[in-house]
Amino acid sequence: METFHFQAEIIEWRGPAPFLFTAIPDEHIGAIRYAAMTASYGWGVVPVVATIGGTEFATSLFPRDGSYLLPVKLAVQKAEGIGLGDRVAVAMRVGRLAAR
């Protein structure tokens, strides 16, 4: 599947933990929606594998106001030394982690 590359600010949204997210840029929404037609497992969430810095992690995009939010797990925040307001480079693909 296609890998999406973007830069985004770490934001807070009072929803499910971990509370810190990045917003997916508008230019990627159409391609993500298309990929989600076969990858989504319901409720509009989309499984993804993302990389911030040197940390790769599996999570699911949350639909929000016609777009998506990428949760930034606490383990990723700690490993990369990032927090609210920081700008990060993200590489992300729709799907699940490959078995190792």
Sequence and secondary structure as in RCSB ss.txt:
>XXXX:A:sequence
METFHFQAEIIEWRGPAPFLFTAIPDEHIGAIRYAAMTASYGWGVVPVVATIGGTEFATSLFPRDGSYLLPVKLA
VQKAEGIGLGDRVAVAMRVGRLAAR
>XXXX:A:secstr
  EEEEEEE EE SSSTT EEEE  GGGHHHHHHHHHHH  STT EEEEEEETTEEEEEEEEEETTEEEEE  HH
HHHHHT  TT EEEEEEEES     
